[in-house]
Amino acid sequence: MSRSDYPFTLSRRDFLKHSAALTLSLSLLDFPAPHSAASAQDAAAAPAVPQYRGWEDVYRQRWVWDRVVHSSHARANCISACSWNVFVKDGIAWREEQNAIYEASEASVPDFNPRGCQKGACFAHVMYEPSRILYPLRRTGARGEGKWKRVSWDEVLSEIADAMIDTAVQQGTDSIIYDHGTTNIDFGADTASEMRLFAAMNATSIDSWAGVGDMPAGAAQTWGMYNVEGTSDDWFKSDFIIIWVGNPIYTRIPEVHFVNEARYRGAKVVAIAPDYSASAIHADYWLNPRVGTDAALALAMAQVILAENLHKAEYVREQTDLPILVREDTGRYLRQADLRAGGSDEVLYFWDGPTNALAEVPGCQGKGDSLALGSLRPELAGRRSVRLADGKEVAVRPFIERLRAHLDANYTPEKVATITGVAAPTIRRLARELAAAGSAMIYSSWGSCKHYHSDLNQRAEILLMALTGNQGKSGGGFRVASWWPVQGFEEFSFGAREMPLELKMRVMWRALVTGFSWRQYEDLMLELTDHMNSTPLMPWLYVHAGYKTVWDKREYHDPAVPRPTAAYMKEAIDKGWIPVRPKPGKEPKVFIFTGANPLRRWPAPQIALEHLWPKLNLIIDVNFKGGTSGLQADIILPTSSYYERDSLKYSQAYLPYLVLCEKAVEPRGEAKPEWEIFGLLAKKVQERARERGVSKVLDSYGRETDLATVYEVWSHDRKFNENDPKAALDFILRGTTTTGKKGWDEGTKTGLLPVLEVEGKPDGLYALGTDYKRGRTLFPHERFVVGKEAWPTFSGRQQFLIEHPWYEEVGETLPVFKEPPQPGGNFPLRLTGGHTRWSIHATWRDSQVMLRLQRGEPAAYVSQQDAQQRGVADGDRIRVFNDVGAFETIAKVAPAVQPGQVIIYHAWEPYQFKGWKGQQEPVPAPWKALHLAAGYGQIHYRQIYMAPGHSPRAQAVDFARA
C-alpha cells in the first residue's frame, strides 16, 4: 500500500475541513431534537449526554473513568506476563496503563518496572475492531467461501455434541482432535475447562510444543531437560551476554532493559545473527555468520578454549561427561558389562588420578543420584589399556581427548571462517573473552529451535557454557525459557482421567515416602504419557494430514541420513516410541482448535487443506476474532476477549509474580469465556449421550470412556459449574504453594501475587533445577552444580556423547556442524524470519493501530545485492517461491540483510496476501527423523518433551518481480 493510498493520511486542507466538521458535530450534541413521550421516558433513564463545548472537552473526557481494574492478556501467546490497569467508562474498556508496582529482587539489581509493550497498550482498541466475532456462526457455503449464518448457543453446542458422539461411536474417541497450540493458554479456569473436557472424553490432544518449533532439542539431548531460564533480572548479573539466534529488542520488550542495564554496568553484549538486527544495534560486537552455520562458529570457539586450556577443568571433571572413558574401538563409553560377565550396561568409568585405577562414575544411570566426586579426581588425559570380560585388551581414553581431536581436525577458526564468513581472529577473540568472563550467558530464544539442525547448534552452544563453567551460575548459562509451577492448575486441569491403580499407588509412595530423583520422575512421565491422550504434531501431520508427500522427499533432508523418513517413522511407531492418535488406519473426523490458528502456523498449509480438511466432518474454531483458520472452519464459537473475563496469566519465570486478569467489562455480543463454553459443551455431550443411549465408547487403542458422565468428570462431581469461573480460579490459587496459597480476591487487590518460595525439584515441565526464596534472583540448574544432584541423562552429567544407534547412523554422536538441507528445492536464497515487533503472533496483525506503525501490509526484507541482481527496487511487489509454494509481497530492500537471505517476520494472516497464499506456502519445514529416537537415557519422547520439531527457518527459495 502506497502512502497516497493510506486511509489515515490527511492533507492540511483535509485536516481543516474535518476539524470544522468535528466542531459542528460537537455543537449539534447540544441542539434540542424532537422526541415523543416514550423517548423522553427512555432518555430519563439513560445517562446524561456529555456537554461538549469543543475538542478540548473530548480530550478531557479521556481522563475521566468509572473504575480501574487490574488485568492482562491471559491467552495472548506472549511469554512476558505484564500487569495493566484497565480504565473502564460506561461499560467500555477505555484505555490501559502499565501497573508498575513490581519490586526489585535484590537491592543490587534494577526492578522490573514498568513492563509492557505497544501491543498491550492498545488492546482496548483491538477488542473493539471489526475482526471480533460476536455470535456463534455456522458455515452455509463451501469452506472458505465466507458465507455464514448466526445460530444460537444451544443449537450449535447440540450440533457439536452430536458430531463428537457420532465420531466416538463410529471411529473412536481419539478421532476427535483438540489443539490449543502451545501457549495460547492461561493457567486459569479457561484452559483448565478445555483440558478437562477433552481428557474426560479421551479425545486426542495435539502436543504442539515441538510442533510449533519451541522444543530446545539440543538441551534435552544434553541435559535430559529443556526448559531453562531464571528471572530476567538475573541477566543483569552477567558479565558477557551473547544474543544468539534471538532478537530481544523485538521479542522481549519488557525484559530487555536488563541486558542494556548490564551493559551500563560493564557487561559485554554480543549479537550473533546473519542480519544487522535491532538487537545488534545495541551490542558491543556483531557477528554475522552465514545462515545456518551457528554450530560451526560455536565449535570453533570451543576448539580455541580447549586448545589454549581456557576451560574450567574442575567444573568439567564433575559436571560433564568429558572425563568418562571411551573405547577407541567402538567410540562408546566403557561399561561394567564390558569388564565382567553379568556387569551392568549402565555403570560407566573414569580413570581416577589419585588411585591410578578405574573408578565407577557416580550419578550415571547405574550408579545413584549424586554426581559428587568425593575423593575421586578423574583424569582428563591419557590413553590406557583395559582387559575386557572376554580377555581382549582395548584402548580407552577420556572422552575429552576424543572431543579435542574432533575439534582440532574439523573446527579450527581458519576452517570455520570459510564456512561461516566470520574471520578467524574474530572467533579467537570472542572465545577468549567468553572464557575470561566472570559469568557469561547465551540468550537463546525459541527462535533457536526452528532450524532443521537446531539441536546441533544448541549442543555446541551448551558445550561452550560447560567448558567455561557457566551453566548453573548466576548471570550465566544457556537460557531459553521456563515457568514457575502453579500446582493448583496442574491438579485442577490434569485430573480428568484416572490413573491405573498400580501406577497411582507407586506415585503416592514415591511422593510421600522416598521422593523422586530426576530420572525417576522422567520414568513416571513416560508411563503417564502412555496413559494420556496426547500425540506430537509433526508425526500426526505426517500420518493424517498428507505431509508425507513432501517430508518423504530425500532431497529436502540431510544427505547423511541413510534411510527415508518413512523407514524411521515405521520403526518408531512399531516400537511404541511415538504415539500417533488415532492410530494409522483410522481417520480424524472432528477438529477443534482454541486460540490457535493452524492454517497460519503449520508448514505449507495448502497441504493440510488438500489432504486433511476433506477428511474432517466438522471443524470448529474457538476464538475471539476471525482468522484464516476460522475462515476455513465449519463453526466459529466467539470467546470473550482478555479484558472480558477473569483469568490467570501463565507463569513465565522471567517475572517473580503471578499476574491475575480481572474482568473489566462484559463480553461483547454473545461471546463467552472458554470456562463457560466447554462446561456447556460437556453438559451437552452428557445430555445427548444419555438421550441417545450412548455410554461406554472406545478409542482406536481400545481404551474405554463413558460419555454419559462427561459433565460429572468435568465439574468435579458438580463441585464447580460453568457459571462461576472465580470458584475455579480460587481453587487453583489456594492449591498453589508457589504464591503461598493466597486466593483470588487477595490477588486482585493489586493484580499480582508474588512468588514466595519454590522447590526446584524434578518436574515434567517447569524444571527450574534451583530452589528459590523471595529476595534473590533466579538462575537455573543450581541443584546440579551446587547440590550435586545427577542430571537426568544416561551419564548423569551434561552429556555431549550420544551413543544411540540412530545418532551413530547419521554421524551425530558428537556435537558437529552440518550444512542446512535444501527444503523446497535447489534454490539460492534462504527464507528466514523471526517474531514480529508489531504483533503477538497473528492477534495484532490486523490491528489498525499496529499497521500504522509499519508498512501496513506484509513485506519481505531482501539484500541490496540480491535485489539488484533481480531488478527489484524498494517497494516493488515480488513473488517468493520454491517447488512447494509461493506468495506475493512487497520488497523492502535493506542494507541490514545478508546477501542470500530473505526475511519475513512471522504471523501475517494468509488472508492478508494475494489469493490467501501466505508466507508459509513455500515452507515445507521437513524435520529430523532422528528426533523420533527413543530407548536410550534422555533420548525419548513423552508429553511435552522432545518429538520432531517445526523447522520453518532457512527454507530454500528465490524471488522475482511479481
N, C-alpha and C positions, 0 to 999 in steps of 0.2 A: 504494500500500500504506500503510495507516494504521500509526501507531506500535504500536497494540494488536495488529496482525497480524504485526509484525516478528519473525522467528524467533529473533533473538538478544537479545530483551528479557526480563529476569528481574526478578521482584519480590524483595524481601528474603527472603520466605518460601521462594520457589523457590531462591534462592541458597543458603540454609542447607540445604535439602533435598538439592540437588545436591552441595554440599560434603560432606555426610555420606556420600552415595553414593560420591563420589570417594575419601574416606578408606577406606571399606570395600573398594573395588576395589583400592586400593593394598595393603591388608593381605592380600588374597587372593593377591597375587603371591608371598607367602612361604608360602602354605598348600600342603602336600605333596599332590599328586594321584596316584591310582593310575596305573601305567604298566606296559607289557609290557617284555620284554627288548629287543624291536626298538626300541621307543620310547626305551628307555634308551640304546641304541647311537646313535640319531639325536641324542638330547639331548647325548651326549658330544661329538659333532662340531659342535654348534651353539654360538653364543656364549652365555656365561652370562647368565641373566636378571638384569637390574639389581635390586639390593636397595633398593627404595624404602621409606623409613620414613615419608614424608609428602609433602605438596605441595612442601615446600622442596627435596626431592631431585629432583623433576621439574624445578624451575626450575634447579637446579644443573647438571643434565644438558644444559641449553641451552648451557652454556659449556664443553662437552667435545666434541671432534670428532677425526676421524681425520686429516684433511688440509685444506688450504686451496688453492683453485685460483683463478687469475685468469681471469675470464670476463666476458661481457657478453651483450647481447640482439641478436645479429647481424642477424637478419632482421626484427626489430621495425621498423616503418616510422616511426622516430623519427630526426631528423637530428642529435640530440645523441649523441655516442659517449662512453659513460661506462664506465669500468672498475670491476668489482666483485670483491671477494673472496668466493668461494662456499665455505661451510663444509660439508664432507661428513662424514657419520657413518653407518656401517652401510650404505653404498651409497646413501644418500639425500642430496639437496641440502637441507641442514638449514635454512640461512638465508644471507643475504648482507649484506655491509657495503661501503661505498664504499672503493675503492682509491685513497686520496687521496695520490698521490705526484707530482702534476704540479708543475712548476717555473714560476716567473714568466718571461715572455718577456724582460722588461727589469726592472731594479731599480726603476724608477719606476712600474710598474703592478702591480696585485694579481695573485696567482696564480689558477689555475683551480680550486683545491680548494674543496669536496670533489667536486663533480659527482655528479649522480644525482637521482632523484625518487622519489616514493612508489610508482610502478609498478615500477621496477626493484627497489625494496626489498621487494617482496612476490612476485617471480616464483617463488621457491621454493615458494610456496603455490599459485600459478596452475598450475604444471606438474603438480600432483597433483589438480587439481579434476576434477569429473565430465565436463566437456566435452572432456577429452583423448580423442583417437582412438588406440587401441592396436593395432588389427589392420586389415588390408585388408578393406574392406566392399564388397559388391555389392548394388545395389538389387534387391529381389524384388517389390515392389509398384509402384504408379504413382509417378512423380516427385513428391516432396514428401509421400508418404503415410507415410513413416517406417518402412518395412519393409526390413530389411537382413539380409544373410547374410554371415557371416565366411568368407573364402576365403584360400587360400594365395597367397604372393607369386608363385610360378611360374605358377599358374593365372591370376591377374589380369594379370600382365605379358604373358602369351601372348595373352590376350583383347585387351588394348590394342594390342599389336604387330600383331595380325591386323587390327584395325579400322583402324589407320593405314595399313597396306599396302593394304587394300581401297580406302580413300579415295584414296590416292595413285594407284592404278591406274585407278580409275573416274572420279575427279573432278580429280585433280591434287594435288600435294603441298601447295599453298597452301590447300587446303580443310581442312588440319589447322591449328588455331588455338591459339597459345600466348600466355598472358597472365600476367605477374608483377606487374601493377600498375605502380608506379614504383619506390619504394624499399623494396618488400617483398623486398629482395635483400641479399646480403652482397657483399663484394669478395674472397671466398674461393672454395673449391672447389665449394660447393653451387650457387651461381648460375652459376658457370662451367660446371658439368655440364649444367644445363638449356640454357644458351645454345649450347653446342657441339652438343648433340644436335639441337635444332630447326634450327640453321643447317645442320648436316650433312644433314638431311632436306629442307631448303628449305621448311620449314613457314612459315606466316605468323606473325610475331611482332608482337603489338599494341604500337604505340608509344603509351604512355599518359601521357607527360609532360604534354602539353597536355590529354589526355583525363581526367585526374583534377583538372584545374584548377590545375596548378602551373607553367604557362608564363607568365613575365612578358612578354607580347606587346609591351607598350609599350617595354620595354627593348630587345627585339630590333628593333623598328621604329626606335628612336632610335640604337642603338649597333651593330647587327649582331651582337650577342651578348647573352646574357641571364643567365647565372649570375654573380652579382655579390655578393661578400661578402669579408670578411677573417677574421682570428681575432677572437673575441668580446672579447678584452682590448683590442682597438683601440677599442672603443666608449668605454672609459674616457677616451680622449684627446679626446673630443668636448666642445665647449662648449654645444652646443644639439642636443638629441635629440628628434626628432618621431616618436612611435609612431603610424603612420598605417595604418589597417586591420590592426591587429595587436593581440595580447594576450599579450605575452611572459611575464607573470606566470603564465599558464596553460600556455603552449606552449613556452617556452624556459626552463624551470625551472633547468637547470644553467648558463645563460648570463646570466640577467637580473641577477645581482648586479653585473655590470659597469655596467649602467645606474644602479643605485642608488649604486654607489661613485662614478661620475662625478658624480652629483648631490651626494654628500657633498663632492666636490672643488670644487663650484660650478657645475656644468653645469645649464642649464635643461632640464627634461623636459616635453614637450607630448604629451598624448594626444588624438588626433582619432578619435572613434568616436561613433556615434549613442547608444549606451548608456553608462552610467557603469560601465565595466568594472573588473575587478580591477586592471588596469594604470593606469587613470585615477586610482585612489585614490592611487597613488604618484607622480603627476605634479604639476608646478607649475601647469600650465594644462590645462584640459579643454575642448575644443571639440566640440560635438555636432551636426554638420550632419545634415540630413535624409538618410535612407538613399539612397545612390547619387549624391550631389551633390558628391563629393570633388573632381572635376576643376574644377568651378566655383570652389570655395574656393582651390585651388592657382593657378588662373589669375588670380583677384583679387589674390592675394599677388604674383604676377608683375607684374601691372599696377602695383601700388604701387612695386615695386622699380625698374621701368623709368621710371615717371612721375617718381619722385623721384631718378633717376640714382644708385641704390644698387648697381647691378650692377658687376661686376669687368670693366671694359672690355677689359683686355689678355687676360684669360682668354677672354672671349667672342670676341675677334678671332681667336685661334689655335685654340681647341678646339671651336668650334661653327660651324654653317652660317649664323649670323645675319649675317655681313658679305658673304656671297655675293650677287651681283647677281641680281635677279629682274625679269623682264619684266613691265611693267604690263599688257600686252595679253593675255598667256596665263597669268600667275601662275606661270610656270615659271622655273627657273634660265636665265640667259643662257649659251649654249653656243658652243663654237668652230664647230660646224656651222651656227649661226645667222649667223656673221660671214663665213664664207668657204666657197666650194664645196669639197667634199671634206673639210671640217673634221670633227673628232671630236665625236660626241654626248656624250662622257664627259669633256670638258675644260670646266671652269667658270671664272668670273671674279670677281675683286674689282675695286673701284676703289682703286688704290694712292695714298695721300696724298702721299708724297714725290715721285713722278713725275707725279702728276695724270693718270694714264692707266690703262687696263685692264691687269690682271695676271692670269695664269693661277693658279688655286688649287692650290698644292702639296698632294699627297696625295689629290686627288679621283680618281675611278676611272680617269681617263685620264691622270693626272699623278703617277705614282710612289707610293712607300710611306711618305713622310715628310711630316708636316704643318708642319714647321718653316718659319717665315715668312722667316727671314734678314733681309734689309734691307726687306722689304715691311711696310707698315703699312696694312692695309685700312681704308677709311673706314666708319664706322658710320652715316653720314647723308649725304643729298644725292641729289637727283633729277637724272639725266643722260640725254642722248640719245645713242644709238649707231646707226650705219648697218649694216643687215643685208646679207647677201650679195646679196639681190635689189634693193638700193638703198633700201629702205624705212627710215625713221627710226622707232625705238621708244624709249620712255622706260624707263629701268631705275633701280632703287634698291636699296640693301642690304635684304636680307630682314628685318632687324631693324626697319626702318621699317614694313614691312607688318605685322609682328607687333605693334608698338606700336599702330598704328591699329586692328587687330583687337581688342586687349585694351581699348583706350580706349572702343571702340564697344560692347563686349558684356560686359565683366567688371570694371567698377569695383566697389569694395567695396559701394557703395549698391545696385547692381543685384544683386550676388551675395547680399547679405543677404536679399533677397526670395526667392532660390532655396534657400539653404541653411538659413536661420534663424539664422545666425551674424551678430552685429552688425557693422556697417561699422567702428567704432572698434577692435573686437577684431581684425578682419582686418588693419587697418593696423598695429596694434601688433605682431602676430605677424610680419608681413612685415619690419618694420623691425628687430626683434630678430634674426630669422634672418639678414638681410643684414649686421648688425653683428657677428655671432658670429665668433670666430677660426676655428673649424671647426664645421660643422653637418652632421648626418646625418639621413636619413629611414629609420627601421626600417620596412620594408615587407615583411610576411610573405608566404608563399604564399597566404594568405587574400586578399591584394590582387589575386590573379589570377582570382578566382572570381565576378566580376561580368560582366554582359553587356558593359559598356563599361570593363572593367578597363584595356584598353590606353590609353584616353583619360585615365583617372586617372593612370596611370603616366607617360605622356608629359608631362603637366602637372607632376607632381612632379619628374621629372628636369629639366625646364626650370628649376625653382627652384634645383636644385643647380648647374646650369650657369651661370645668371645670377650666382650668388653665389660661383662659383669653387670649389665644394666637391667636385665629382666628381674622384677621383684624388688625394685628400688624406687623410692620416692623421686618423682621427676624423671623417671627412666622407663625404658622398655618399649616393646612393640605394643601399640594401642589401636583398638578398633572401636569397640563399644561394649557396654554391659548394663545390667539392670540391678536395682535393689529388689530383694524378694518382697512380695506382697502376699504373705501367707494366707490371708483371708480370701484373696481372689483365687488362689490355687485350690483351696478347699471348696469354695463355692462353685467354681467353674468345672472342675475335672472330676467331680464325684458322681456323675450321672450314670456311669457304667460300673457295675460291681466287679471287683477283682475276684478271681477264683480264691476260694477259702485258703488253700495251701499257701498261695502267694501272699495273701493278706496276713496270715499268721507269721510268715517269715519276715515281712516288712515290719510288723509290730515288734517282733523280737529284736530285730536289729535296732529299730528306733528307740526302744525303751531300755534295752539291756546292753548290747555290745556297741551300738553305733555303727556308722558306715565309714569305711575308707573310701577314697575317691574311686578306686577300681570297683569296689563292691557296689557303690551307688550306680556306676555305669552299667554293671551287670544287671542291676534292678531295672534301669531304664530300658535295657534291651528286652527284658522279659515283659515289661509293661507295653512296649511297642508292639509285641506280638499280640497283646490283648486289645490294643487300641484300634481305631478305625482310620488311621491316617495313611496317606500314600504320598511319596515325594513327587513333585510336579513334573519334572523333566521325564522320568521313566513313564509317568502316566500319560503325558502328551505323546511319547513315542508309541505306546501301545494303543491308545484310544483316539488320538486326535490327528493322525495322519503324518506326524513329523518324521516318521520312519523314512518317508520318501526323500527327505533331504539329509537327515542325520546319518543315513547309511552310506552316503557318498564318501568314499575313502579319500578323495582329493580335498575334502574340506577339513581333514583331520591331520594330526601329527603323523608324518610319514614313517616315524619309528615304530608306530603301533602295528604289530604283525597281523592282527585279526580285525575283521569288520566289527562295527558296533553291535550288530545283530548277534554275533557269537558271544560277546561279553554279556549282553542283556539276557540271552538264553541261560548262560551259566549262572548268572546272579539270581534269576528267578527260580531256576531249578534247585539251587542250593538254599533258597529262602533268605538270601542276603538282602533283597529289595522287595518289599510288599507292593504289589500293584492291585488296586481295588477299583472296580470289580476285577476279578481275575480274567486273564486273557480268554476270549471266547464269549464273555458276557459284555454287554454294552452299557455305557452311561445313558440315562434317559431323562433325568431331571437335574438341572444345573442351576444353583442359586448362589449368587455372589453378593457380598455385603461390603459396601465401601470400597470395593476393588473395581478394577477396570481392565479385565484380561485382554481385550482386543486392543487396548492401548499398550499394554505391558508385555504380553507374550511375544516371543520371536515370530517373525514373518506371520502375522495374524491371518493373512489370506489363506494359509494352510488350514488353520482351525475352522475358518468359515467354510472351506470346501469340504473338509473331511469330518469334523466333529459336529458342527451345527446341524447337519441333516439327521444325525443320529438322535438328537435331543428332542424329546416330546414337549418339554417345557423349559424355558429359560427365564429366570426371574432376577431382576436387578433390584437390590435394596439399597437406596441411596437418597441423598438429599438434593442432588442436582443431576441433570442429564449429562450423560457421557456417551462415547462411541459404543461401548458395550451395551448400554441400555437401549440405544437406538436399534440394536440388532437383537433385542430380547423380545419375549412374548408378553411379559408383565413387568411393570415398574411399581415398586412399593415406595412411597415417599417417607423418608425418615425426617425427624426433627434435626435441625442444624445444631451446631455446637453450643450456641447460647440459648437453645430452646429445650435443654434437658439438664438433669442432674447426673454428674458423671465423675470419673476419676481418671486423670491422665496416666498413661503407663509410666513406669518408674525408672526412667533413664538415670544411670549412675552419675552423669555429669553434674547433677544438682543434688545436694543432700536434703531434699524436701520431696514430699508427695504433693502434687498440685491438684486441688479439687476444683471442679467445674460446677458451679451452682447455676441452676436455671434462672435466666434473667427475664425471658419473655415466653409467652405461649407459642407453641408451634404454629407456623403459618398453614392456612388451608386445613387439610385433614391429615397432615403429617403426624407421625407418631415416633417415639423413641424405640429403638430395637428391643429394649426390655419388654415393652408392651406388644410389639408386633409378633415376636417369637413366642411370647406367652399365649397370645391369642391363637397363634398357629398351632402350638402344642395342644391347646384346648380343643381346637377344631379337628385336629388329627385324631385325638382320642374319641371325640364325639362321633365323627364319621366312621371310625373303625368299629365302634360299638354298634352304630346303626346298621352297618353293613355286615356285622357278624365276623369281623376280622380281628384276630387276636395275635397268636404266635406266628411270626414270619421269620425267614432265614435270610442270611446274606449269601454271597456266592461261595463262601468258605464253610457254610453250614452252621454259623453261629446264630443263636436264636434271640429274637427281640419281641416284646409284647407291645403292639401298637395301641392296645386298649388301655394301657396305663401310662402313656407318654406324658400326659399333663401331671399326673401324680409324681412322676420322677422329676419333671421339670420344676415343679413347685415345691420340692422337698416335702412331699405329702401335705401340700397346701399350707405349709408354714409361710409361704410367700405367694403373692399374686401379682398379676400383670399391671395392676393399677397403682402399685406402691414401690417404685424403684428405690426410694430412700431407705426402706427397710432392708433391702438387699445391700445397699451401699454401707449402711451402718453395720450390718453383719460382717461385711468384708473388712472394714476398717477395725472393728473390735476384735477381729481374728488376726490382726497384723501386728506382730511384735516389733517390726521394724520401726514403727512410729508410736510404740507404747500403748497399743490397743485403744487409742483415742477414737471417739465416734465421729459420725458425720457432722453433727451440729457444732462440735468443738472445732473441727477443721474449717468450716465455712465462715467462722468469725474473721479469719484473715485470708482464707483461700489456700493456706499452706499448712502441712503438718511436717515438722522437722523429723528427719531420720535421726533416731537416737542411738540405736545400737544394732549391729548386725554381726552374727557369727558367720564367718566366711567358710562355712563347711561345704562338703560336697553337695552339688545341686545340678539338676539336669539342664537348667537354662542360665541361671544368674552367674554362678561360677566366679565370684569375685576372688576367692582364694586369699582373702585378707579379712581379719576381724576388724570391725570398725566401731568406734565410740565417738559421739559428737565431740567436737573440739579439735579435730585433726583433719587433714586432707586424706583422701582415699587413693591408694595405688594398688594395682593387682599383684597377686602371687606371693604375698608376704609369707603365707603359711609354708610354702615350699622352700623359700630361700632362708627365712629366719626360723620357722618352725620345723624345718627338715622333713616335712611330710613328702612321701613319694609322689611324683607326678603320675597321673593315670595313664601311663604309657607302658609298653612291654618292658622297657629298660628301667622304668621308674624315674627317668630323668628327661630333660629336654632332649628329644631323640632326633638325630639327623641321619641315621641309617635305618632304612625301612626294608625289611627282608622279605616282604610279601612276594610270592611268585609273579604276580601281575606287574609289580614295580620292577622286578628284575627283567621281566619280559620287554618292558618299554624303555629300560635304561634310566629309571628314576629312583634307584635305591639311595643315591646321594643327592644333595642339592645340586642341580645342574641348570644351565640355560638351554632353552630350545627356542628356535625361531617360531613366532606365531604362525599358525597354518593360514590357508587361503580360503576362509569360509565365504562362499558366494561366487568363487571362480577366480580365474587368473587375471586380476585387475591391479593397477599400480598403486592405488591410494588406500589409506586405512581410515575407515569411518570410526571416529571416537565421539565421546560426549562427556557428560557429567550432569550432576544435578543443577538445575537452573537456579539462578538467584531470584527469579520473579514468580515462582510458584512452589508450592509443596506438592510434588507430583502434578497431577492434572487439575487439582482442586481450584487453583487460582489462574489456570492457563487462559481462561476466557474472561478474567476479571477486567472490567473497563479501566479500573484504577491501575492495575499492573501493566496492561497493554500500553498505556500512555507513557510508561517509563522505558519502553523498548521500541522495537520497530513495529509492533502491533500485529505481527504475523510471523510464522516460522521463518527462521533464517539459518543458513549454514555458513560457518566461517571457513574460508579457504585461504591458502597462502598466496602471496603476490606472484610467486613463480608459477604455481600450478594454474592460477587464473590466466596469467599472460599466455602460457602455452596453449590454453584452450580458447583464447579470445573472449574471456569473460571479464566484465567490468563490475565494479561495486554496484549493487542494486539490480543486476541482471537476474532474470529468472533462469534457474538451472534445473537440470534433471540429474539426480544422483541415482546410480543404477549398478546392478550386477546381474548374475544369472538367475537370481531368486526373485528379485523385485526392484521397484524403483519408486521414487517420489519426486515431486517438484517443489521447489522452494526458492527464495531469493538468496543471492550470494552476498555475503559480507566479506570483502577482500581485506584481510587483516595481516599486518606485518608480524603480529604476535604468533601466528600459526606456522608450525614447522612444515616445510615442503614435504609432500607425501601424506599429509594429514588433512582430513575433513572433519570439522567439529560441528555437531548439532546438539545443543543442550536438550535434555530429556523432557518428556511429558507433554509435548504438544498433542492435542487430540487429533486423531486421524481425520475427523470431520473438518479440521482447520486447514487441510490440504486439498488440493485439486483432486476430485474423484474419490475423496475419503481415503486416499492412499498415503498413509503416514510414514514417519521416519523409520518404523520397524519393518517396512516391506522388504528392504534388501538385507535384513538381519536374520540369517538362519540360526546363528548362535549355536553351532554344534558344541557338545560338551564332551569332557574327557570320560571315556568309558572306565578309566582307571578308578573313578570315584564311585563305581558300583562295588568295589572290592570289599571284602569282609573276612573275618576269621583270623585276624592277627592283632592282638593287643588293642591299640587305639584305632585300628583301621576297621571300621564297620559303619553301617547305617543304624540309627534309631531315630525316633521322632525328634525333630529339630536338631539333628547332628549329622554332619556330612551329607551325602547324596550328591548326585551330579548338579552342577550349578548353571544358572543362566549366564552366558558369556557374550553379551552384545557388543563389547568393545573390539576394536581393531578388525572389523569386517572389511573384506576386500571389495573396493568399489572404484568407480570412476565418475566423473561428472562432465556435462556438456551444456551448452546453452539450450534452453528449452525451446 
